[in-house]
């Protein structure tokens, strides 16, 4: 899931200065799970903006919507009526959702209400940890299911480094050493021998070094005729 954190209220207020008709849009997917941009957070932010508007006589008209998934156009299209008359959309979706909303409504300014952080998972309620670096060349089968790109502070592909002490990373005592975790996982799996398998220098071209990445599943891509038929059925 994608992890995000809400921007500070003051920062957001500064960003939307000059707008009056404002729609706050949330997402019921990842950002709802990490308590940053779901329906509840949309309501809280909207109330805070209304209060600020009343106290400072801004005259803002704040309305709110929460989509099932803000990264899919068929759900974003549901905003068609809600955006009428709006001059600003605050997106509490991740950066992907914010961009999809902007693409579909290019004449309205979309501002991010969240700082999108990483791809992670909940460790416990309210605590989220980055798990995947999205490098495009997964080696979890060699590392006991633990991503060295995201979870090793140095993204070492053959660790640990000399800074690991007592299973902790040198950057802080509260940060576990990913390679200590990898070793323990491989031992539990009965494959400690994989620690002796050198992982070759990475080909970073599938990562972010090659520009925006795209995955095409040809069997799922609709033909022009299928697109027309789907459009006609709506």
Backbone as CSV, one residue per row, in Angstrom:
resi,resn,N_x,N_y,N_z,CA_x,CA_y,CA_z,C_x,C_y,C_z
1,UNK,0.843,-1.195,0.000,0.000,0.000,0.000,0.881,1.249,0.000
2,UNK,0.287,2.331,-0.442,1.025,3.594,-0.488,0.786,4.360,0.814
3,UNK,1.881,4.801,1.420,1.805,5.499,2.703,1.942,7.005,2.468
4,UNK,1.104,7.764,3.124,1.182,9.219,3.005,0.930,9.896,4.339
5,UNK,1.322,11.151,4.411,1.082,11.958,5.605,0.460,13.275,5.174
6,UNK,-0.486,13.752,5.957,-1.108,15.029,5.608,-0.121,16.175,5.757
7,UNK,-0.230,17.125,4.842,0.546,18.347,4.988,0.053,19.122,6.206
8,UNK,0.924,19.949,6.759,0.520,20.799,7.863,-0.595,21.734,7.395
9,UNK,-1.539,21.993,8.293,-2.692,22.816,7.928,-2.261,24.194,7.430
10,UNK,-1.286,24.798,8.096,-0.850,26.140,7.684,-0.281,26.118,6.267
11,UNK,0.492,25.076,5.965,1.055,24.965,4.612,-0.052,24.856,3.577
12,UNK,-1.058,24.050,3.906,-2.158,23.859,2.973,-2.954,25.154,2.786
13,UNK,-3.166,25.862,3.890,-3.899,27.133,3.806,-3.139,28.118,2.922
14,UNK,-1.829,28.159,3.072,-1.026,29.054,2.224,-1.140,28.668,0.752
15,UNK,-1.180,27.372,0.472,-1.229,26.904,-0.915,-2.544,27.298,-1.591
16,UNK,-3.653,27.214,-0.834,-4.963,27.447,-1.472,-5.389,28.919,-1.386
17,UNK,-4.513,29.754,-0.868,-4.840,31.183,-0.767,-5.265,31.713,-2.135
18,UNK,-6.357,32.460,-2.160,-6.847,33.020,-3.416,-7.988,32.229,-4.026
19,UNK,-8.195,31.025,-3.566,-9.336,30.232,-4.036,-10.512,30.399,-3.074
20,UNK,-11.718,30.168,-3.582,-12.906,30.314,-2.731,-13.796,29.073,-2.756
21,UNK,-13.921,28.467,-3.935,-14.805,27.295,-4.069,-13.926,26.051,-4.062
22,UNK,-13.890,25.376,-2.939,-12.880,24.329,-2.718,-13.535,22.987,-2.431
23,UNK,-13.064,21.967,-3.147,-13.547,20.598,-2.945,-12.414,19.767,-2.358
24,UNK,-12.664,19.129,-1.220,-11.682,18.230,-0.602,-12.043,16.801,-1.013
25,UNK,-11.090,16.118,-1.636,-11.344,14.770,-2.168,-10.428,13.759,-1.482
26,UNK,-11.030,12.726,-0.919,-10.256,11.659,-0.295,-10.362,10.365,-1.063
27,UNK,-9.733,9.332,-0.523,-9.681,8.029,-1.179,-9.852,6.951,-0.105
28,UNK,-10.686,5.964,-0.390,-10.949,4.906,0.600,-9.930,3.769,0.524
29,UNK,-8.884,3.934,-0.256,-7.914,2.853,-0.419,-6.730,3.050,0.544
30,UNK,-5.511,2.982,0.025,-4.303,2.970,0.876,-4.276,4.092,1.910
31,UNK,-4.550,5.312,1.472,-4.399,6.451,2.386,-5.455,6.462,3.482
32,UNK,-6.542,5.724,3.267,-7.526,5.574,4.354,-6.983,4.617,5.404
33,UNK,-6.312,3.553,4.948,-5.755,2.570,5.889,-4.659,3.198,6.743
34,UNK,-3.866,4.098,6.149,-2.809,4.737,6.941,-3.297,6.044,7.584
35,UNK,-4.618,6.204,7.648,-5.245,7.292,8.419,-4.792,8.676,7.974
36,UNK,-4.608,8.822,6.661,-4.142,10.113,6.137,-5.157,10.779,5.212
37,UNK,-5.929,9.976,4.455,-6.768,10.615,3.438,-8.098,9.943,3.184
38,UNK,-8.618,9.206,4.167,-9.925,8.572,4.009,-11.070,9.525,4.327
39,UNK,-12.259,8.966,4.410,-13.457,9.780,4.611,-13.374,10.584,5.922
40,UNK,-12.891,9.943,6.969,-12.788,10.633,8.259,-11.827,11.811,8.174
41,UNK,-10.680,11.595,7.524,-9.678,12.669,7.434,-10.181,13.802,6.538
42,UNK,-10.949,13.445,5.511,-11.549,14.483,4.660,-12.483,15.364,5.490
43,UNK,-13.288,14.724,6.341,-14.210,15.484,7.183,-13.497,16.394,8.166
44,UNK,-12.448,15.866,8.790,-11.697,16.664,9.782,-11.027,17.858,9.115
45,UNK,-10.385,17.623,7.968,-9.710,18.721,7.267,-10.726,19.763,6.796
46,UNK,-11.845,19.291,6.262,-12.867,20.227,5.776,-13.359,21.117,6.902
47,UNK,-13.602,20.537,8.074,-14.057,21.335,9.215,-12.999,22.344,9.640
48,UNK,-11.745,21.928,9.620,-10.667,22.848,9.992,-10.590,24.022,9.013
49,UNK,-10.774,23.736,7.742,-10.728,24.813,6.742,-11.935,25.742,6.884
50,UNK,-13.105,25.177,7.184,-14.300,26.022,7.381,-14.112,26.935,8.597
51,UNK,-13.540,26.376,9.659,-13.308,27.170,10.869,-12.331,28.306,10.584
52,UNK,-11.269,27.973,9.854,-10.290,29.013,9.501,-10.951,30.089,8.643
53,UNK,-11.771,29.647,7.710,-12.458,30.606,6.833,-13.358,31.535,7.633
54,UNK,-14.104,30.971,8.594,-15.008,31.795,9.410,-14.226,32.781,10.280
55,UNK,-13.146,32.307,10.875,-12.362,33.167,11.774,-11.668,34.298,11.031
56,UNK,-11.255,34.022,9.784,-10.518,35.018,9.009,-11.362,35.669,7.921
57,UNK,-12.668,35.388,7.938,-13.596,35.971,6.941,-13.124,35.732,5.518
58,UNK,-12.722,34.494,5.249,-12.221,34.149,3.920,-13.358,33.937,2.917
59,UNK,-14.517,33.515,3.413,-15.633,33.261,2.510,-15.469,31.980,1.702
60,UNK,-14.693,31.057,2.206,-14.491,29.807,1.479,-15.754,28.944,1.530
61,UNK,-16.050,28.319,0.406,-17.108,27.307,0.359,-16.405,25.950,0.254
62,UNK,-16.463,25.181,1.313,-15.742,23.913,1.376,-16.735,22.758,1.244
63,UNK,-16.543,21.911,0.260,-17.355,20.699,0.156,-16.425,19.497,0.109
64,UNK,-16.971,18.321,0.253,-16.104,17.142,0.391,-16.677,15.918,-0.308
65,UNK,-15.778,15.092,-0.820,-16.118,13.825,-1.461,-15.019,12.822,-1.145
66,UNK,-15.387,11.558,-1.049,-14.383,10.506,-0.890,-14.645,9.413,-1.915
67,UNK,-13.629,9.129,-2.717,-13.746,8.150,-3.796,-13.318,6.764,-3.321
68,UNK,-13.825,5.759,-4.021,-13.401,4.392,-3.693,-11.907,4.236,-3.972
69,UNK,-11.480,4.686,-5.148,-10.044,4.702,-5.486,-9.773,5.903,-6.385
70,UNK,-8.953,6.804,-5.894,-8.688,8.030,-6.657,-7.684,7.825,-7.778
71,UNK,-7.127,6.621,-7.893,-6.154,6.360,-8.955,-6.806,5.732,-10.179
72,UNK,-8.126,5.511,-10.153,-8.803,4.905,-11.294,-9.833,5.874,-11.866
73,UNK,-9.739,6.055,-13.182,-10.551,7.081,-13.832,-12.048,6.847,-13.657
74,UNK,-12.454,5.562,-13.641,-13.904,5.317,-13.550,-14.465,5.810,-12.216
75,UNK,-13.651,5.816,-11.168,-14.115,6.362,-9.889,-13.974,7.879,-9.856
76,UNK,-12.885,8.385,-10.428,-12.676,9.835,-10.440,-13.765,10.535,-11.254
77,UNK,-14.284,9.838,-12.249,-15.359,10.413,-13.071,-16.597,10.726,-12.241
78,UNK,-16.717,10.111,-11.079,-17.872,10.362,-10.214,-17.857,11.770,-9.620
79,UNK,-16.749,12.491,-9.817,-16.660,13.868,-9.305,-17.290,14.883,-10.260
80,UNK,-17.784,14.401,-11.377,-18.231,15.301,-12.452,-19.206,16.368,-11.965
81,UNK,-20.153,16.001,-11.122,-21.116,16.981,-10.612,-20.521,17.802,-9.467
82,UNK,-19.737,17.135,-8.626,-19.190,17.798,-7.433,-18.234,18.936,-7.779
83,UNK,-17.589,18.866,-8.933,-16.589,19.892,-9.261,-17.191,21.127,-9.915
84,UNK,-18.468,21.071,-10.236,-19.081,22.220,-10.913,-18.980,23.466,-10.023
85,UNK,-18.411,24.515,-10.578,-18.257,25.781,-9.846,-17.034,25.838,-8.958
86,UNK,-16.271,24.747,-8.869,-15.099,24.736,-7.991,-13.894,25.347,-8.702
87,UNK,-13.061,26.028,-7.936,-11.826,26.552,-8.529,-10.585,25.903,-7.923
88,UNK,-10.779,24.961,-7.010,-9.637,24.267,-6.406,-10.092,22.921,-5.830
89,UNK,-9.268,21.913,-6.040,-9.498,20.602,-5.431,-8.299,20.293,-4.545
90,UNK,-8.579,20.000,-3.283,-7.516,19.499,-2.393,-7.602,17.981,-2.413
91,UNK,-6.563,17.338,-2.882,-6.554,15.876,-2.957,-5.887,15.292,-1.718
92,UNK,-6.642,14.454,-1.023,-6.058,13.698,0.089,-5.721,12.272,-0.347
93,UNK,-5.690,12.057,-1.665,-5.203,10.784,-2.196,-3.677,10.854,-2.267
94,UNK,-3.068,9.751,-2.656,-1.617,9.762,-2.864,-1.284,10.599,-4.100
95,UNK,-0.002,10.729,-4.387,0.409,11.521,-5.543,-0.135,10.983,-6.860
96,UNK,-0.351,9.678,-6.907,-0.930,9.087,-8.115,-2.368,9.569,-8.292
97,UNK,-3.145,9.454,-7.218,-4.539,9.881,-7.281,-4.665,11.358,-7.618
98,UNK,-3.814,12.189,-6.998,-3.872,13.628,-7.268,-3.633,13.921,-8.745
99,UNK,-2.709,13.177,-9.353,-2.403,13.415,-10.768,-3.526,12.938,-11.679
100,UNK,-4.165,11.816,-11.306,-5.284,11.329,-12.119,-6.429,12.336,-12.072
101,UNK,-6.693,12.894,-10.892,-7.753,13.901,-10.770,-7.415,15.123,-11.633
102,UNK,-6.138,15.560,-11.586,-5.743,16.725,-12.383,-5.876,16.441,-13.879
103,UNK,-5.500,15.229,-14.288,-5.609,14.872,-15.710,-7.056,14.895,-16.181
104,UNK,-7.963,14.451,-15.321,-9.362,14.370,-15.739,-10.081,15.703,-15.658
105,UNK,-9.563,16.603,-14.798,-10.188,17.928,-14.671,-9.094,18.984,-14.806
106,UNK,-8.547,19.131,-16.006,-7.364,19.980,-16.208,-7.607,21.472,-15.998
107,UNK,-8.864,21.884,-15.961,-9.146,23.314,-15.825,-9.284,23.757,-14.368
108,UNK,-9.175,22.796,-13.452,-9.288,23.129,-12.024,-7.964,22.795,-11.351
109,UNK,-7.482,23.701,-10.538,-6.210,23.461,-9.860,-6.375,22.377,-8.788
110,UNK,-5.556,21.336,-8.887,-5.538,20.274,-7.878,-4.286,20.445,-7.030
111,UNK,-4.474,20.563,-5.730,-3.317,20.716,-4.833,-3.234,19.485,-3.942
112,UNK,-2.011,19.031,-3.656,-1.866,17.842,-2.817,-2.047,18.179,-1.349
113,UNK,-2.924,17.446,-0.709,-3.088,17.614,0.735,-2.212,16.649,1.513
114,UNK,-1.603,15.701,0.770,-0.732,14.719,1.397,0.675,14.814,0.840
115,UNK,1.631,14.379,1.650,2.971,14.088,1.163,3.057,12.569,1.035
116,UNK,3.143,12.068,-0.191,3.236,10.633,-0.398,4.635,10.165,-0.013
117,UNK,4.705,9.155,0.848,5.991,8.780,1.419,6.607,7.547,0.777
118,UNK,5.892,6.420,0.818,6.544,5.182,0.381,5.523,4.070,0.173
119,UNK,6.032,2.912,-0.279,5.203,1.707,-0.356,5.518,0.868,0.871
120,UNK,4.556,0.708,1.745,4.810,0.010,2.993,3.604,-0.751,3.479
121,UNK,3.622,-1.047,4.771,2.544,-1.817,5.388,2.434,-1.413,6.851
122,UNK,1.244,-1.613,7.435,1.105,-1.308,8.861,1.888,-2.312,9.703
123,UNK,2.672,-1.807,10.642,3.342,-2.670,11.615,2.408,-2.930,12.789
124,UNK,1.758,-1.892,13.214,0.686,-1.954,14.197,-0.149,-0.712,13.959
125,UNK,-1.266,-0.590,14.693,-2.155,0.535,14.431,-1.406,1.865,14.578
126,UNK,-1.367,2.632,13.503,-0.726,3.944,13.543,0.754,3.946,13.225
127,UNK,1.328,2.770,12.965,2.754,2.695,12.633,2.904,1.975,11.295
128,UNK,3.568,2.628,10.343,3.684,2.097,8.977,5.160,2.074,8.581
129,UNK,5.573,0.988,7.958,6.987,0.816,7.631,7.158,0.563,6.137
130,UNK,8.120,1.265,5.553,8.418,1.056,4.143,8.902,-0.373,3.919
131,UNK,8.360,-1.008,2.879,8.698,-2.407,2.629,9.309,-2.630,1.246
132,UNK,8.946,-1.800,0.295,9.339,-2.058,-1.099,9.913,-0.794,-1.726
133,UNK,11.046,-0.957,-2.433,11.660,0.184,-3.094,11.190,0.373,-4.525
134,UNK,10.335,-0.542,-5.014,9.837,-0.399,-6.382,10.952,-0.341,-7.405
135,UNK,11.976,-1.175,-7.226,13.177,-1.079,-8.071,12.987,-1.712,-9.439
136,UNK,11.948,-2.539,-9.588,11.708,-3.145,-10.898,12.498,-4.412,-11.157
137,UNK,13.196,-4.946,-10.163,13.981,-6.171,-10.347,14.062,-6.899,-8.996
138,UNK,12.967,-7.564,-8.620,12.797,-8.087,-7.267,13.743,-9.267,-6.973
139,UNK,14.356,-9.240,-5.777,15.254,-10.320,-5.358,14.799,-10.939,-4.034
140,UNK,13.530,-10.788,-3.696,13.036,-11.304,-2.416,13.258,-12.809,-2.271
141,UNK,13.328,-13.541,-3.379,13.559,-14.989,-3.331,14.971,-15.313,-2.830
142,UNK,15.862,-14.332,-2.895,17.240,-14.531,-2.414,17.466,-13.953,-1.024
143,UNK,16.513,-13.168,-0.544,16.749,-12.411,0.694,15.703,-12.708,1.772
144,UNK,15.134,-13.877,1.715,14.211,-14.282,2.774,12.957,-13.443,2.854
145,UNK,12.563,-12.840,1.731,11.335,-12.049,1.720,11.491,-10.663,2.318
146,UNK,12.705,-10.173,2.423,12.965,-8.837,2.982,13.695,-8.009,1.939
147,UNK,13.171,-6.847,1.637,13.722,-6.033,0.543,14.963,-5.261,1.000
148,UNK,16.122,-5.576,0.451,17.322,-4.823,0.837,17.340,-3.409,0.279
149,UNK,16.630,-3.179,-0.807,16.618,-1.832,-1.389,15.912,-0.852,-0.463
150,UNK,14.760,-1.268,0.067,13.971,-0.362,0.906,14.368,-0.429,2.375
151,UNK,14.786,-1.602,2.827,14.908,-1.782,4.279,16.345,-1.727,4.793
152,UNK,17.329,-1.836,3.914,18.714,-1.578,4.308,18.969,-0.081,4.118
153,UNK,19.496,0.556,5.130,19.692,2.011,5.055,20.606,2.418,3.917
154,UNK,21.496,1.494,3.504,22.411,1.783,2.403,21.996,1.084,1.121
155,UNK,20.842,0.400,1.162,20.365,-0.377,0.004,21.436,-1.346,-0.493
156,UNK,22.188,-1.926,0.446,23.226,-2.886,0.062,22.591,-4.170,-0.466
157,UNK,23.138,-4.683,-1.552,22.621,-5.924,-2.118,23.371,-7.131,-1.588
158,UNK,24.482,-6.919,-0.936,25.228,-7.997,-0.303,25.723,-7.462,1.044
159,UNK,24.998,-7.778,2.098,25.334,-7.224,3.397,25.632,-8.323,4.396
160,UNK,25.769,-7.966,5.672,25.644,-6.606,6.202,26.936,-5.814,6.044
161,UNK,26.842,-4.519,6.314,28.033,-3.681,6.279,28.704,-3.722,7.647
162,UNK,29.789,-3.019,7.802,30.513,-3.023,9.069,29.834,-2.226,10.162
163,UNK,28.778,-1.507,9.811,28.122,-0.674,10.824,27.047,-1.391,11.603
164,UNK,26.733,-2.626,11.218,25.688,-3.380,11.898,26.228,-3.947,13.206
165,UNK,25.539,-3.658,14.304,25.966,-4.149,15.622,24.759,-4.689,16.371
166,UNK,24.851,-5.928,16.802,23.777,-6.503,17.609,22.427,-6.490,16.914
167,UNK,22.438,-6.631,15.597,21.168,-6.645,14.859,20.573,-5.284,14.637
168,UNK,21.339,-4.217,14.931,20.836,-2.857,14.751,21.695,-2.095,13.755
169,UNK,21.049,-1.189,13.052,21.742,-0.386,12.045,22.493,0.760,12.720
170,UNK,23.578,1.169,12.109,24.374,2.242,12.703,23.676,3.598,12.666
171,UNK,22.603,3.743,11.869,21.961,5.060,11.813,21.102,5.341,13.036
172,UNK,20.764,4.267,13.802,19.965,4.486,15.003,19.646,3.181,15.691
173,UNK,19.606,3.190,17.021,19.357,1.948,17.753,17.952,1.395,17.563
174,UNK,17.039,2.217,17.065,15.680,1.727,16.847,15.468,1.209,15.429
175,UNK,16.545,1.197,14.628,16.433,0.726,13.241,17.071,-0.655,13.124
176,UNK,16.283,-1.675,12.849,16.876,-3.005,12.700,17.736,-3.091,11.450
177,UNK,18.789,-3.898,11.537,19.628,-4.137,10.360,18.887,-5.084,9.424
178,UNK,18.629,-4.641,8.207,17.882,-5.472,7.257,18.621,-6.768,6.961
179,UNK,19.955,-6.693,6.904,20.701,-7.907,6.578,20.757,-8.875,7.746
180,UNK,20.649,-8.383,8.956,20.486,-9.285,10.098,19.121,-9.980,9.996
181,UNK,18.101,-9.225,9.618,16.767,-9.809,9.440,16.770,-10.815,8.292
182,UNK,17.494,-10.493,7.233,17.567,-11.400,6.076,18.223,-12.722,6.493
183,UNK,19.321,-12.625,7.230,20.001,-13.846,7.678,19.067,-14.698,8.541
184,UNK,18.417,-14.070,9.507,17.524,-14.815,10.398,16.372,-15.452,9.625
185,UNK,15.854,-14.727,8.641,14.747,-15.267,7.836,15.210,-16.469,7.012
186,UNK,16.385,-16.325,6.388,16.898,-17.445,5.580,17.185,-18.673,6.450
187,UNK,17.669,-18.422,7.655,17.935,-19.554,8.554,16.626,-20.253,8.928
188,UNK,15.588,-19.465,9.228,14.290,-20.067,9.547,13.762,-20.881,8.376
189,UNK,14.023,-20.396,7.172,13.535,-21.063,5.963,14.414,-22.248,5.569
190,UNK,15.489,-22.458,6.300,16.387,-23.567,5.969,17.242,-23.289,4.748
191,UNK,17.439,-22.010,4.426,18.237,-21.629,3.261,19.322,-20.609,3.606
192,UNK,20.070,-20.812,4.696,21.150,-19.861,4.989,22.219,-19.860,3.916
193,UNK,22.245,-20.940,3.092,23.220,-21.005,2.006,23.058,-19.843,1.026
194,UNK,21.843,-19.280,0.975,21.626,-18.175,0.030,22.420,-16.924,0.415
195,UNK,22.875,-16.868,1.671,23.729,-15.742,2.060,25.046,-15.783,1.297
196,UNK,25.427,-16.979,0.821,26.690,-17.111,0.095,26.532,-16.852,-1.402
197,UNK,25.285,-16.650,-1.835,25.053,-16.386,-3.260,25.203,-14.890,-3.507
198,UNK,26.258,-14.478,-4.183,26.421,-13.030,-4.408,25.356,-12.501,-5.365
199,UNK,24.763,-11.409,-4.972,23.805,-10.746,-5.858,24.607,-9.797,-6.751
200,UNK,24.546,-9.992,-8.049,25.391,-9.182,-8.945,24.986,-7.715,-8.940
201,UNK,25.864,-6.857,-9.438,25.500,-5.432,-9.540,24.153,-5.284,-10.233
202,UNK,23.342,-4.411,-9.713,21.975,-4.294,-10.208,21.920,-3.548,-11.538
203,UNK,20.950,-3.957,-12.306,20.583,-3.211,-13.500,19.485,-2.236,-13.078
204,UNK,19.855,-0.979,-12.929,18.899,-0.007,-12.398,17.982,0.577,-13.479
205,UNK,18.145,0.081,-14.714,17.283,0.647,-15.753,15.792,0.450,-15.507
206,UNK,15.365,-0.696,-14.892,13.919,-0.814,-14.604,13.457,0.050,-13.434
207,UNK,14.409,0.693,-12.743,14.011,1.539,-11.617,13.725,2.945,-12.136
208,UNK,13.959,3.931,-11.322,13.579,5.287,-11.707,14.562,5.950,-12.652
209,UNK,15.669,5.274,-12.964,16.667,5.919,-13.807,16.247,5.984,-15.266
210,UNK,15.176,5.275,-15.617,14.761,5.252,-17.020,13.537,6.084,-17.318
211,UNK,13.199,7.047,-16.459,12.009,7.867,-16.671,10.769,7.179,-16.132
212,UNK,9.587,7.751,-16.384,8.343,7.167,-15.866,8.180,5.723,-16.338
213,UNK,7.872,4.841,-15.419,7.755,3.421,-15.758,6.331,3.075,-16.168
214,UNK,6.238,2.122,-17.071,4.928,1.692,-17.557,4.911,0.170,-17.660
215,UNK,3.839,-0.438,-17.200,3.635,-1.882,-17.345,2.461,-2.077,-18.281
216,UNK,2.663,-2.848,-19.360,1.594,-3.110,-20.329,1.282,-4.596,-20.342
217,UNK,0.063,-4.970,-19.979,-0.391,-6.361,-20.089,-1.253,-6.439,-21.346
218,UNK,-0.599,-6.911,-22.419,-1.232,-6.837,-23.738,-2.575,-7.546,-23.774
219,UNK,-2.666,-8.678,-23.024,-3.914,-9.435,-23.069,-5.081,-8.677,-22.432
220,UNK,-4.753,-7.662,-21.620,-5.806,-6.915,-20.935,-6.149,-5.601,-21.636
221,UNK,-5.334,-5.207,-22.625,-5.565,-3.941,-23.316,-6.739,-4.096,-24.282
222,UNK,-7.729,-3.203,-24.184,-8.914,-3.275,-25.036,-8.582,-2.797,-26.441
223,UNK,-9.198,-3.432,-27.420,-9.081,-2.951,-28.799,-9.934,-1.694,-28.949
224,UNK,-9.739,-0.974,-30.055,-10.548,0.234,-30.289,-12.034,-0.107,-30.310
225,UNK,-12.359,-1.263,-30.925,-13.770,-1.677,-30.991,-14.321,-1.962,-29.597
226,UNK,-13.510,-2.630,-28.768,-13.953,-2.934,-27.398,-14.116,-1.659,-26.581
227,UNK,-13.212,-0.677,-26.798,-13.345,0.597,-26.081,-14.639,1.304,-26.472
228,UNK,-14.962,1.284,-27.788,-16.204,1.936,-28.235,-17.421,1.249,-27.632
229,UNK,-17.375,-0.101,-27.599,-18.501,-0.856,-27.052,-18.667,-0.580,-25.563
230,UNK,-17.540,-0.475,-24.844,-17.605,-0.206,-23.413,-18.149,1.193,-23.153
231,UNK,-17.712,2.149,-24.000,-18.192,3.518,-23.842,-19.666,3.632,-24.118
232,UNK,-20.143,2.850,-25.099,-21.558,2.910,-25.463,-22.438,2.296,-24.392
233,UNK,-21.879,1.351,-23.617,-22.693,0.673,-22.601,-22.878,1.522,-21.360
234,UNK,-22.119,2.640,-21.226,-22.244,3.480,-20.033,-23.397,4.461,-20.156
